[in-house]
Amino acid sequence: MTLKLTVPNMACSACANTITKALQAVDANANVQADPTTKLVSVETQASETAIKEALTAAGYPAT
């Protein structure tokens, strides 16, 4: 399943790295593309959308 989420407070590549690590903690095999310029995170994962959104929120980057 591929999720496309908007993360308004992702500002830089360090933010993108934090988001990637948080999502890979939920699903180690997740393919995460985080783009601070567009504020978009694309995640190819087996985890549920709820689990992904909760991981983002816990990392300080809630998705809209």
C-alpha positions in Angstrom: 0.0 0.0 0.0 1.3 3.5 -0.9 0.3 6.5 1.2 0.8 10.1 0.2 0.7 12.5 3.2 1.2 16.2 3.6 3.5 17.1 6.5 3.3 20.9 6.8 6.1 21.4 9.4 8.7 19.4 7.5 11.2 22.1 6.8 14.5 20.6 5.8 16.4 17.4 5.0 17.0 16.7 8.7 13.3 16.7 9.2 12.9 14.3 6.3 15.5 12.0 7.8 13.7 12.0 11.2 10.4 11.2 9.4 12.0 8.4 7.5 13.5 6.8 10.6 10.2 7.1 12.5 8.3 5.4 9.7 11.0 2.6 9.3 10.7 2.0 13.1 7.0 1.0 12.4 7.8 -1.0 9.2 11.5 -1.7 8.7 10.8 -2.5 5.0 9.0 0.7 4.3 10.0 2.7 1.3 9.8 6.4 2.4 10.2 9.4 0.1 10.1 12.7 2.1 10.4 16.0 0.3 10.8 19.1 2.4 10.2 21.4 -0.6 6.7 20.0 -1.4 6.0 18.9 2.2 4.9 15.5 0.8 5.7 12.1 2.3 5.1 9.0 0.1 5.3 5.7 2.0 5.1 2.3 0.5 4.4 0.1 3.5 2.6 -2.9 4.9 1.7 -1.0 8.1 -1.8 0.6 8.5 -2.4 4.2 7.7 -3.3 4.8 11.3 0.1 3.4 12.5 2.0 5.6 10.0 0.1 8.7 11.1 0.6 7.9 14.7 4.4 7.4 14.1 4.5 10.8 12.4 2.7 12.5 15.2 4.9 10.9 17.8 8.0 12.1 15.9 6.6 15.7 16.0 5.5 15.8 12.4 1.7 15.3 12.3 0.3 14.7 8.8 -2.8 16.5 7.5 
